[in-house]
Amino acid sequence: MRPIRILIITHAALSNEFGAGQAAINLAEAFREQGNDVTLWSPHPLPPQTKWWQTFQQMQAKLDSFMETQKLFDVIDSPATLITRKVSQSGIVVARSVQPDILYLVNSLNDHRERSIKGSIKLCFSYLYSVYRAFLVLQGWTRSRHILCLGTLEFNWMRKWFPWWKNKLSYYVNALSKTDQEALAQLRIARQNPSGDSLKFLWIGRWVSHKGTDILLDFITQWTAIRPQDNFTIAGCGIGAEKDCPVELIQSGKLKIIPSFERTQLCSLLANHHIGLFTSKVEGWGLVLNEMLESGMPVFATPVGGVSDLHPFFKEKLKLFPPSLQLIKNVQFSSTTLEEYYRTFTWEKIGEAYRSSLLESLESL
């Protein structure tokens, strides 16, 4: 296959600390290994005076300015919200999903509980901004040649609610970088059964409502009442989590909060815990699932994001949240070989599948 000229656009900063940025970096590397000419672009940093409601306008303006300096691309991979008219005229456009934008918006609107005048005004602005964001998503889908959903769950949702775009739809899966997978494989091989009766649970994520933070706290409160010998860690949650968590659990040491950690600390964090928790109500994928499972950790997860795509490869380790005492007794802590998993969940394989789905469009150039 001939090399192609590809532009990959991400709305996130180009860093492995951000899920969308991490995926863009890994996809770009996979395409380069195929021999393609790849340009990776992010609008960050934005001007420091940018207001929250101006974010997408600033991103689109910077993108259009960038496009004016470029010759045409064969393929432009972009979030739907950033597909401007200029972008749509500059190559075959693929609206690649990194999160279920519309479902996130619905969840955020349903989460408002403020009853004050100030809260009502804030809610009104949130509704208006959400309508604007939804418009950008729909506009991007309309302008694109292909819509690449993240996982089968989003793919099926799109087919149900937007059947007129069924011929545009396909999906991809998410994966970790080769370096991360090698490190986690060593961790998986070295993992041993817990010593003693105490279990250590780990939850990683931003402290936002769609991550199911209320579900998590309810579970922790109920579980520690039944099994006071167990401990929980909430990591990567920022500074807002502690005020929502039961003070007595924090003071007793049963609940530990790690507001942030470096990417280099991830393996240590995974190695020091026994069971992973994933409680999202709405999720794009949840790379933490891959990280926990590849480290050999059993995970109890709500059925969103990449859970349904990952489950066939981890039938003994990936179970529905919440765990019961009986399930905990039967959980598998032993090492698992992942040969079948790696035939799908590597960026080399994802890149091959992505390009294959574009073959008909590319041959028409």
N, C-alpha and C positions, 0 to 999 in steps of 0.2 A: 504494500500500500504506500502511495506517495506521501511524503511529509505534508502536513497542513499547518497553516498559520492560525493560531488560537489565542484569543483573549479571554482570560478568566478574571471576572470581576467579583469582588466580595465587598459587602458592606461593613465587614469587621476589620479590625487592625490585622496586619499580616504577622501574626504571632501564634505559636502553638498553645498559648494560654487561652485562646478563644476558639470555641468549637467550629464556627464558620470559617475563621481564618485558618485553622488547622486543616480543615477539609480542602480548602482552596490550595494551600501549599502542597498537600499530598497529591491532589489531582494534577496540579501543574507538573510535579516531578514525574508522575506516571506517564503523562503525555510526552515529556521531554525524553524519557527513556525509550519511547516509541520512535524517536527521531524527529518529533514535531518542533516547530518554532512557537514557543509559548511565551506570552506576556501576562504577567500577574499584576493586577491593579487593585488598589484600595483607596478610598477617599480620605483616609486618615493620614495626618491629623487634620481635623476641621478647624476653622478659625476659632480662637478662644471665646469670641463674643457670641458664638452661635447659640440661639435659644433652642429649647427642646423641640418646639413646634417648627423650627426652621431646618431641622436635621436633614430631612430628605431633599429639600430644595437645594441645600448646600452640596449634598452628595451628587445630585443630578447635574448641578452647574459645573462642579469640578470634573465630572465624567465627560460632559459635553465638550469642555475645554480640552481635555485630554484627547478625545476622539478627533478633534480638529487637527491634531498634530500627527495623526497616524494614517497610514494607507489602509485599504480595506483588509479585513480579516476573512478567512474562510469560515471560522466558527467563533461566535461570541457567547460565552457561558456567563450568565448573570442572574442575580436575584431578580424576581419579577418587579420589585419596587424601583429598580434602577434602569429598567429598559425604557429609555427615552426614545423619541422619534429618530434622533440622530443615530443612536445605537442600532435601532431596527433597520436602518438603511446602510449599515456598514458590514454586514455579513449574515450568515445563517445564525439566528439567535436561538439559544436554548435557555429557557427559564428554568434554572436548576434550583429546586427547593432545598433550603437548609433548615427550615422550620415551618410549621403549619400556620402561616401568618394570620389567616382569617379566624382559625380556631383560637389562637392566642388572643386575638382582639375580643372575641366573644367572652372568653374566660375572664379577661381583665375587666370588662364592663360589668359582668355579673358579680365581681368581687367587691365592688364599691359598697360600703356600708355607712358612709358618713351621712349624718342627718342635719348638720349645721348649715347655715347659709353659705359659709365659705366652702363647705364640702359639696353642697349642691352646685355651686358655680364651677368648682373643679370638675365635678361629674359631667356637667354640660360641655365643658371644653374637651373632656376626654372622649365623649361621644362624637363630637365634631371631628376631632383628630383621628379617631378610629375610622370614621366614615371616609376621611381623606386617605388614610393608609389602605383601606380596603379597595378604594378606587384605584390607587397605584398598582396594587396587586392584580386586579382584574384587567387593567390597562396593559400591564406587562404580559400577562397570559395571552391577551388578544394580539399583541404585536409580535409574539414569539412564533417561530416555526415549530418548535418542540417544547413540551413541558415535561421536565424530568422530576418526578416525585421522589421523595426520600422514603424508601421502604414501601412494602406492599399495603400497609395500613392507609397511608396517605393516597396511594395509587387507587385503591378501591373507593375511598371517600371521594376523590375527584371524579371517578367514573360515575358515581351515584349522583353527585350534585351538579356536575358540569358535563353531561353526556354529549353535548354538541362539540366538545373538544376531544372526544375519545380517540380520534386518529392522531392527535398530537401527543398523547400520553404514553409515557414509559416510566420506568423507575430504576433507581440505583440503590445500593446499600452503602453503609458507612463502615469505615475501618480505621485502624491505627496505623501509624507509620511503621516501616520495617524495623527501625531502631527500637521503637516502643515494644513491638511484638517480640523481638529477640530478648529484651530485658524482662518482659513479663513471662516468657517461656522459662527462663531460669528461675524465676520466682515460683512458678507453678510446679516445677520439678522438685524444688526444695520444700514446698509446703507440706506440713505435717498436721496430723489431727491435734485438736486442742488438748493441752494437758490440764487435767482437773475438770471441774464441773462448770467453771465460769466461761461464758462466751462473750466475745467482743463484736458488736455490730457497728457497721460503718455506713454512713450516708454522706454523699458528696453532691454539692450543687449550690446554685444561687438561692438566696432566701426570698423566693417569690411565690405567689399563690399557686401558679400552675404546676409548680414542683410538688404540690401536695404537702406543704409544710404542716397544715392542720392535721392531716391524716397521720403524718409521721409522729407529731407530738402526742396525739391520742394513743397511738400504739405504744410509744415509749412509756407513757404514764401507766397504761394497763399492764404492760409486760413486766416492768420493774416491781409492780405490786405482787406479781405471781412468782417472778424469779429475781429476787433482789441481788443475787450473786453475779448477774450479768451487767455489762457496761455498754454504753453507746458513745459514738463519736459523730459529731456533725462537722463536716469540713468544707472549706471553700465557700462559706455561707455569707461572708462579709460581716459587718459590725452590727447588723440589725437583728440577728437571730437571738442573741442572748436575752433581750427584753421579752421575747415570746416564750422562752423556755422556763420550766418550773425551777424556781430558785433552789428548792431543797435538793433536787437531783444534781444540780451543778455543785452545790456546796458539799454534798456527800461524795462527789467524785464519780457517781454513776453515769453522769452525762458530761462529756468533754466537748468544748466548742473550739474549733480551729478556724478563725475567720478567713485566713488565706494561707496558701502554701505554694512553694515553688514547684515547677514541673519536675525538677530533679528529686523532689521529696515524695513523689507519688508512689514509687515502688516500696519505700519504707512504710508509708501509710497503709498500703494494701497488705504488706507482709505482717504487720502488727495487728491485724484484725481477722476475724474468722468468717463473718457472714455479711454480705452486702444487702443494702435496702435501697429500693427504687420506688418512689411513691407518686410520681408525676400523674397529674390529671390530663394534661395535654403535653405532648413532647414531639420535637422533630425527630430525634433518634435516641439520644442519650448515650454518648460515647463512653460514659462511665460504666455502662453495662459491659461493653467490650473489655474495658480495663479490668473490671472486677472478675469477669468470667475467665479471661485469658490468664489472670494471676492464679487461677485455681480455686477462687472463692465461690461458694454457693451464693446465689442471689435470689431474694424474694422481691418480685416486681409487679407493679400494676400493668395491665395489658395495653400499653401505649407505646409510641415510638418504635424502636427496633425490636421489641420483645418477641413479636410473632415471627420475625425473620430469623432471630437468633435461637429460638427455642428448639427447632429440630436438631441443632448441633449440640445442645446442652440440656437434653431432656432430664438428666438426673441432677443438674445443678441450678437450672433456672425454673423457679416455682412461683406461683401466684402469691402476691402479697394480700393479706398478712400471713405470716407463718403461725402455725399452731404448735403446741408442745409436742404433739406426735410427729409432725413434719420435721421439727428440729432434731428429734431423736434419730430419725431415719436419713438425715441429710448426708450427702456424699462429700467428704473432705479430701478424698484421695485424688492423686494426679490424673488428668485426663489427656489423652492424645488428641490432637486437633487437626489431623491431616485433611479430613473432609472439610472442616471449617475454613482452612487456609485456601482451599480451592475456590472459595467465593469471597472471603473477607480479607483480601489484600488489595492495595491500590493498583498493583499490576493487573489483577483480574478485573477490577472495577474499570480501569482505563480501557482495557480491551473490549469489555461489554459496552461501554459508553460509545467508543468509536464504531463498533459494529452496528449500533442502533442508528448511527448517522450516515451509514454507507450510501443509502439511496439518495440522500440529499447531497452528499459530497460528489457522487458520480454525475450529478446534474450540473456541476460547476463547469 
